[in-house]
Amino acid sequence: MLNSERRKTYLDKVTLIGMMGTGKSKFGRIVANNLDFMFYDTDLLIEKDFQTTIKGLFEKHGELFFRNIEKETIKKLIFKIKESNEKVVISIGGGAFDDEETRDLLLKNTNVIWLNTPLHILVDRVGDGTKRPMIKGNKKQAIETLLKKRTKFYSLSHYQINTQSLSQNQVTEKIINLMCYAK
């Protein structure tokens, strides 16, 4: 699929942000494998720690509980990465970057890349929305409301990739090229 030759990477601590359905986890895993980096998906770390789904945490404990857990998980991960000096790609939940403390931590300690995907594509990718705790009622309207709220935070990222007309391979290559040639 991609040229797996060893490349000099200039961005060796990267966080992928964006709405649900942008492919943060999928692209993060592919890019990390391609560059021989560690990959961390904070939602998966939380699910493993709590032995339940993100939606299950929301339903049992509420959003505030989840956001606090998410913030602590990200803090611990950043501390671990700084201590070990790992080369990493991190995928965070769509709402994690809304939190100012989390946002500042990620912006200071990683290179943040926003995968910017248009509303109509997000609506298609999210499916029926039943696995997404932030989707209630009209799916398109719920996603649009979240996108409007979050765009002001996402726009603070170091880099942005508009994924609208890009194939999976093109998005992957754009992330890798950014990591390898940004200085």
C-alpha positions as CSV (number, residue, x, y, z in Angstrom):
1,M,0.0,0.0,0.0
2,L,2.5,2.6,1.1
3,N,6.2,2.9,0.6
4,S,7.6,1.4,3.9
5,E,11.1,2.8,3.4
6,R,12.6,4.3,6.5
7,R,11.9,8.0,6.4
8,K,13.3,10.7,8.7
9,T,10.4,12.0,10.7
10,Y,10.4,15.5,12.1
11,L,7.1,15.2,13.9
12,D,7.5,12.2,16.2
13,K,4.7,12.9,18.6
14,V,1.5,13.5,16.8
15,T,-2.1,13.7,18.0
16,L,-5.0,13.3,15.5
17,I,-8.1,15.2,16.3
18,G,-11.5,15.7,14.6
19,M,-15.1,14.7,14.7
20,M,-16.3,11.1,15.1
21,G,-16.1,9.4,11.7
22,T,-13.0,11.3,10.4
23,G,-10.9,8.2,10.7
24,K,-8.6,9.2,13.5
25,S,-8.2,5.7,14.8
26,K,-7.9,4.1,11.4
27,F,-5.4,6.5,10.0
28,G,-3.5,6.7,13.3
29,R,-3.0,2.9,13.3
30,I,-2.0,2.9,9.6
31,V,0.5,5.8,9.9
32,A,2.0,4.4,13.1
33,N,2.5,1.0,11.6
34,N,4.1,2.5,8.5
35,L,6.6,4.6,10.4
36,D,7.2,2.0,13.2
37,F,5.7,4.3,15.8
38,M,3.6,3.4,18.8
39,F,-0.2,4.0,18.4
40,Y,-2.5,5.0,21.2
41,D,-6.2,5.4,20.9
42,T,-7.4,7.0,24.1
43,D,-11.0,5.7,23.7
44,L,-9.6,2.1,23.6
45,L,-7.4,2.8,26.6
46,I,-10.4,4.0,28.6
47,E,-12.6,1.0,27.4
48,K,-9.8,-1.4,28.5
49,D,-9.4,0.3,31.9
50,F,-13.1,0.3,32.6
51,Q,-14.0,-2.9,30.9
52,T,-16.9,-1.3,29.0
53,T,-17.6,0.8,26.0
54,I,-17.5,4.6,25.8
55,K,-21.2,4.6,25.4
56,G,-21.6,2.4,28.4
57,L,-19.6,4.9,30.5
58,F,-21.7,7.7,29.3
59,E,-24.9,5.8,30.1
60,K,-23.8,4.7,33.6
61,H,-21.9,7.7,34.8
62,G,-22.7,10.6,32.4
63,E,-20.6,12.9,30.2
64,L,-18.9,14.8,32.9
65,F,-17.5,11.6,34.5
66,F,-16.3,10.4,31.1
67,R,-14.6,13.8,30.2
68,N,-12.7,13.7,33.5
69,I,-11.6,10.1,32.9
70,E,-10.6,11.1,29.3
71,K,-8.6,14.1,30.6
72,E,-6.8,12.0,33.1
73,T,-6.1,9.2,30.6
74,I,-4.5,11.8,28.2
75,K,-2.5,13.3,31.0
76,K,-1.1,9.9,32.0
77,L,-0.3,9.1,28.4
78,I,1.5,12.3,27.7
79,F,3.5,11.9,30.9
80,K,4.5,8.3,29.8
81,I,5.4,9.5,26.3
82,K,7.6,12.3,27.7
83,E,9.3,9.9,30.1
84,S,10.0,7.3,27.5
85,N,10.5,9.7,24.6
86,E,8.5,7.3,22.4
87,K,7.6,8.1,18.8
88,V,3.8,8.1,18.8
89,V,0.6,8.7,17.0
90,I,-2.3,9.4,19.3
91,S,-6.0,9.3,18.4
92,I,-8.3,11.1,20.9
93,G,-12.1,11.2,21.1
94,G,-13.9,13.9,19.2
95,G,-14.7,16.0,22.2
96,A,-11.4,15.7,24.1
97,F,-9.9,18.8,22.5
98,D,-12.9,20.9,23.8
99,D,-11.2,20.8,27.2
100,E,-8.8,23.7,27.6
101,E,-6.3,21.9,29.9
102,T,-6.2,18.8,27.6
103,R,-5.9,21.0,24.5
104,D,-3.0,23.0,26.0
105,L,-1.2,19.8,27.1
106,L,-1.5,18.3,23.6
107,L,-0.5,21.5,21.8
108,K,2.6,21.8,24.0
109,N,3.7,18.2,23.9
110,T,2.6,16.9,20.5
111,N,2.0,18.1,17.0
112,V,-1.8,18.2,16.6
113,I,-3.3,17.4,13.2
114,W,-7.0,18.1,12.6
115,L,-8.6,15.7,10.2
116,N,-11.3,18.1,8.8
117,T,-14.1,16.2,7.2
118,P,-17.3,17.8,5.9
119,L,-20.7,17.2,7.6
120,H,-22.3,15.2,4.9
121,I,-19.4,12.7,4.9
122,L,-19.5,12.5,8.8
123,V,-23.2,11.8,8.7
124,D,-22.7,8.9,6.2
125,R,-19.8,7.4,8.2
126,V,-21.4,7.5,11.6
127,G,-24.1,5.1,10.4
128,D,-27.2,5.0,12.6
129,G,-25.3,6.6,15.5
130,T,-26.4,4.1,18.1
131,K,-22.8,3.5,19.2
132,R,-22.1,7.2,19.6
133,P,-23.1,8.6,23.0
134,M,-23.2,12.3,21.7
135,I,-25.8,11.5,19.1
136,K,-29.3,11.9,20.3
137,G,-32.3,12.5,18.1
138,N,-31.8,13.7,14.6
139,K,-28.3,12.4,13.6
140,K,-27.4,15.1,11.1
141,Q,-28.5,17.9,13.4
142,A,-26.6,16.4,16.4
143,I,-23.4,16.1,14.4
144,E,-23.8,19.6,12.9
145,T,-24.3,21.1,16.4
146,L,-21.2,19.3,17.7
147,L,-19.2,20.3,14.6
148,K,-20.1,24.0,15.0
149,K,-19.1,23.9,18.7
150,R,-15.9,22.1,18.2
151,T,-14.5,23.8,15.0
152,K,-13.3,26.8,17.0
153,F,-11.2,24.4,19.1
154,Y,-10.1,22.1,16.2
155,S,-8.9,25.2,14.3
156,L,-6.2,25.8,17.1
157,S,-4.4,22.7,15.9
158,H,-0.9,22.9,14.4
159,Y,-1.9,21.4,11.1
160,Q,-5.1,20.7,9.2
161,I,-5.9,18.1,6.5
162,N,-9.1,18.6,4.6
163,T,-10.2,15.0,3.8
164,Q,-13.2,15.8,1.6
165,S,-11.9,14.6,-1.8
166,L,-9.1,12.4,-0.6
167,S,-9.0,8.6,-0.7
168,Q,-7.8,6.6,2.3
169,N,-4.4,6.2,0.8
170,Q,-4.2,10.0,0.1
171,V,-5.1,10.9,3.6
172,T,-2.5,8.4,5.0
173,E,0.2,9.8,2.6
174,K,-0.7,13.4,3.6
175,I,-0.2,12.6,7.3
176,I,3.0,10.7,6.7
177,N,4.4,13.5,4.4
178,L,3.5,16.1,7.0
179,M,5.3,14.1,9.7
180,C,8.3,13.5,7.5
181,Y,8.7,16.9,5.9
182,A,7.3,19.5,8.3
183,K,10.1,21.4,10.0
